Amino acid sequence: MNELTHQETRATDAGSPFAELLRIDRLDGNTFRGRCHAGAPMRAFGGQVAAQALTAAGHTIGDGRSVHSLHGYFLLPGDPTRPIRYEVERVREGMSYATRRVTAVQGEEAIFTLSASFKRSEPAADRHREMPRVPGPEELPDAFARWDDTARGDLARIDGFRALELRFVPPDAPGLPPAVPGMPQQFVWLRTGSPLPAGDPLVHVCALTYLSDLTLASTAGLHLQPNFFQRTQPPRLILASLDHAMWFHRPFRADEWLLFAQRSPSASDGRGLSLGEFYDRDGLLVASAVQEALVRERPPRPR
């Protein structure tokens, strides 16, 4: 679907509910304040914290540079009832590259740190891995459709998750890469649930940062339980993001469908590693993500 058709078939981007999830207030030249919704009971959603931190970094970068990579560490669970202060350090200003370091603080404690690099565009030879030829999102059910507000429980009360769309590709769908022993995989189409400003690439990169944290941790635990959106039994695992890295290869729109192809090559020592690739509808590889997550089995409930 091209951009014009997309804009004709979806609502205007003015007042986008998803864009509100990225909104932060500037306190001074290098300090910002934001609020995050819960991703689990009484825990701020890590993808939103990372997205807001990247937004803060981007607001200290002049025109002509775009994000090409980020590396973040989740240090403490954020409190969704309290504001978060984002402190930006201007590490480097080069001719082509600029680097920012962001610390997300609640009270006097750092809950997340981010390093982000920005660069000027330049001409170069282009190549990329081909996208798996899986069924498109139009052929798949909405991941939220089978949940009513009662059955969905905690998820139903998280307004932020209502501002996005997910459609999982069945594991037996045609076109999927062959399963590799010891490496669970899953494929999901996703996008923001409302259009984003067309002329602001930073918004789309930050939106994808948010989206990238939705299912990577569950990929690391697929050998023990289905992902949260498809699980029908009580969870067996405690999952939490430990660190997260992304590389942005080509321009994209986060309000257009993107295929998130994920696999997990290792899980041990209470940790699981997941790798992910984002493809647009034209099959271009637009971004990559790597995450290590806490993967622990829940202790049995006392009888």
C-alpha positions in Angstrom: 0.0 0.0 0.0 1.6 3.3 -1.0 1.6 6.4 1.2 -1.2 8.2 -0.7 -3.6 5.3 -0.4 -2.7 4.9 3.3 -3.5 8.5 4.0 -6.8 8.1 2.1 -7.9 5.0 4.0 -7.0 6.0 7.5 -7.8 8.9 9.8 -5.8 12.1 9.8 -2.6 12.2 11.9 -3.7 15.2 13.8 -4.0 14.3 17.5 -2.7 10.8 16.9 -3.3 8.7 20.1 0.0 6.9 19.4 2.0 10.1 19.0 0.8 11.1 22.5 2.7 8.1 23.9 5.9 9.7 22.7 5.2 13.2 24.0 7.7 14.7 26.5 8.0 18.2 27.9 11.2 20.2 27.7 12.4 21.5 31.0 15.7 23.0 29.7 18.1 22.5 26.8 19.1 19.0 27.9 16.3 17.9 30.3 12.8 16.5 29.5 9.9 15.0 31.4 7.5 12.3 30.3 5.0 9.8 31.6 4.7 6.1 30.7 1.9 3.6 30.9 2.2 0.2 32.5 3.5 -2.8 30.6 2.9 -5.1 33.5 1.2 -4.3 36.8 3.0 -1.4 38.4 5.8 -1.5 35.9 6.3 1.2 33.2 6.4 -0.3 29.7 10.1 -0.4 28.7 9.5 0.2 25.1 7.8 3.5 25.9 10.7 4.5 28.2 13.2 3.8 25.4 11.1 5.6 22.8 10.8 8.7 25.0 14.5 8.6 25.8 15.2 8.5 22.1 12.8 11.4 21.5 14.7 13.4 24.1 18.0 12.7 22.4 16.6 13.6 19.0 15.4 16.9 20.3 19.0 18.0 20.9 20.1 17.1 17.3 19.9 19.7 14.5 18.4 19.1 11.1 20.2 16.9 8.6 20.9 13.9 10.9 18.8 10.9 11.6 19.0 8.0 14.1 21.0 5.1 12.9 21.4 3.1 16.1 20.6 2.9 19.8 21.7 0.8 22.7 19.8 0.8 26.0 19.9 -0.9 29.4 16.9 -1.4 31.6 18.1 -0.9 35.2 15.0 -0.7 37.4 11.3 -1.1 36.8 9.8 2.3 36.3 6.7 3.4 38.2 3.9 4.3 35.8 2.3 6.6 38.4 5.3 8.9 38.5 6.9 11.2 35.9 10.3 10.3 34.4 13.1 12.8 33.9 15.2 12.3 30.8 18.7 13.9 31.1 20.6 14.2 27.8 24.4 14.4 27.6 25.8 15.7 24.3 28.7 13.3 23.9 29.9 14.1 20.4 29.3 16.4 17.5 31.1 15.2 14.4 30.9 16.2 10.7 28.8 13.2 9.9 27.9 11.5 13.2 26.6 12.8 16.6 26.2 10.9 19.8 23.9 11.4 22.7 23.6 9.6 26.1 20.3 9.7 28.0 19.6 8.7 31.5 16.0 8.2 32.6 15.5 9.1 36.2 12.7 8.7 38.7 13.3 10.4 42.0 17.1 10.1 42.3 17.4 6.6 40.8 18.4 5.9 37.2 15.9 3.4 35.7 17.2 3.3 32.1 20.2 4.5 30.1 20.4 5.0 26.3 23.2 5.7 23.9 22.0 6.9 20.5 24.0 7.8 17.3 22.8 10.1 14.6 24.3 10.6 11.1 24.0 12.5 7.9 22.7 10.5 4.9 25.3 9.6 2.2 25.2 7.6 -1.1 26.4 4.0 -0.9 25.8 0.6 -2.5 22.7 -1.1 -1.2 21.9 -4.7 -0.4 19.7 -6.5 2.2 18.3 -9.9 3.2 15.1 -10.7 1.5 11.8 -10.7 3.4 10.1 -14.1 4.0 7.1 -14.4 1.7 4.5 -14.8 4.5 0.8 -14.0 4.4 0.0 -10.3 4.5 -1.7 -8.6 7.4 -5.0 -8.4 5.5 -5.2 -12.2 5.6 -4.6 -12.5 9.4 -6.8 -11.8 12.4 -6.3 -8.9 14.8 -4.3 -10.1 17.8 -6.8 -8.4 20.1 -10.0 -9.5 18.4 -10.5 -12.7 20.5 -10.1 -10.8 23.8 -12.9 -8.9 25.4 -12.3 -6.4 28.1 -13.0 -9.0 30.8 -10.8 -11.8 29.4 -8.0 -9.5 28.4 -7.5 -8.5 32.1 -4.5 -6.3 32.6 -4.0 -5.8 28.9 -7.5 -4.3 28.5 -6.7 -1.6 31.1 -3.5 -0.5 29.3 -4.5 2.4 27.1 -1.1 2.5 25.3 -1.5 -1.0 23.8 -4.9 0.0 22.4 -3.1 2.5 20.2 -1.4 -0.2 18.1 -2.2 -3.1 15.8 -0.7 -6.6 15.7 -1.4 -9.6 13.5 0.6 -12.8 14.1 1.6 -15.1 11.3 0.6 -18.8 12.1 3.6 -21.0 12.6 2.4 -23.3 9.8 1.8 -20.5 7.3 3.3 -20.9 3.8 6.5 -18.9 3.1 8.0 -19.2 6.6 11.6 -20.1 6.9 12.1 -23.7 8.0 12.3 -24.0 11.8 15.9 -24.6 13.1 16.2 -26.9 16.1 16.8 -24.9 19.3 15.8 -21.6 17.8 12.1 -20.6 18.3 10.8 -18.0 15.8 7.7 -15.9 15.4 6.5 -13.4 12.8 4.1 -10.5 13.4 2.8 -7.7 11.4 2.5 -4.5 13.4 2.0 -0.8 13.1 0.7 2.1 15.1 -3.1 2.2 15.4 -3.3 5.8 14.1 -1.3 7.8 11.5 1.8 9.7 12.5 3.1 13.0 11.1 4.5 12.4 7.6 7.3 15.0 7.8 8.9 13.9 11.0 11.2 10.8 10.6 12.2 10.9 14.3 8.6 10.2 15.3 8.5 7.1 13.2 11.9 5.8 14.5 10.7 6.4 18.1 7.4 4.7 17.4 9.3 1.6 16.1 11.4 1.6 19.2 8.2 1.3 21.2 6.9 -1.4 19.0 10.1 -3.4 19.0 9.8 -4.1 22.7 6.4 -5.8 22.5 7.3 -9.4 21.5 11.0 -9.9 21.6 11.1 -11.1 25.2 8.3 -13.5 24.5 10.3 -14.9 21.6 13.0 -15.8 24.0 10.5 -17.8 26.1 8.6 -19.5 23.2 10.2 -22.9 24.1 8.2 -22.8 27.4 5.0 -20.8 26.6 3.2 -18.9 23.8 3.5 -15.1 23.7 1.3 -13.0 25.8 -1.2 -12.1 23.1 -1.9 -15.7 22.1 -1.5 -17.4 25.5 -4.7 -19.0 27.0 -3.1 -20.4 30.2 -1.6 -18.6 33.2 2.0 -17.5 32.5 4.8 -19.9 33.4 7.5 -17.3 33.0 8.7 -14.0 34.4 9.9 -12.0 31.4 11.6 -8.6 31.5 13.8 -6.7 29.1 17.4 -6.4 30.2 19.1 -4.6 27.3 17.9 -3.6 23.9 19.7 -2.4 20.7 18.4 -1.3 17.3 19.8 -0.3 14.0 17.8 1.7 11.4 18.8 0.9 7.9 16.3 2.7 5.6 13.5 5.2 5.8 10.1 3.7 6.8 6.7 4.7 8.3 5.7 3.1 11.6 2.1 3.7 10.8 2.3 1.4 7.8 2.4 -2.4 8.2 5.9 -3.8 9.0 6.8 -7.5 9.3 8.7 -8.2 12.5 10.6 -11.5 11.9 12.0 -12.8 15.2 14.1 -15.7 16.4 15.9 -16.7 19.6 19.2 -18.6 19.2 19.8 -19.1 23.0 18.3 -19.2 26.4 20.3 -20.1 29.6 21.2 -18.8 33.0 17.8 -17.1 33.4 18.4 -15.0 30.2 17.2 -15.3 26.6 18.6 -13.7 23.5 16.2 -12.6 20.6 17.0 -11.2 17.2 14.5 -9.3 15.1 14.3 -7.8 11.6 11.7 -5.3 10.3 10.5 -5.3 6.7 8.2 -3.0 4.9 5.5 -4.0 2.5 7.9 -3.7 -0.4 10.2 -6.3 1.3 12.9 -3.8 2.3 14.8 -4.5 5.5 14.3 -1.2 7.3 15.6 -2.0 10.9 17.1 -4.7 13.1 16.8 -5.3 16.8 18.6 -7.4 19.4 17.4 -7.9 23.0 18.4 -10.0 26.0 15.6 -10.6 28.4 15.2 -12.1 31.8 13.5 -15.5 31.4 12.7 -17.2 34.7 10.1 -19.9 35.5 7.6 -18.7 38.1 7.8 -20.6 41.4 4.8 -22.9 42.0 2.0 -21.4 43.9 1.7 -22.8 47.5 -1.4 -25.0 48.0 
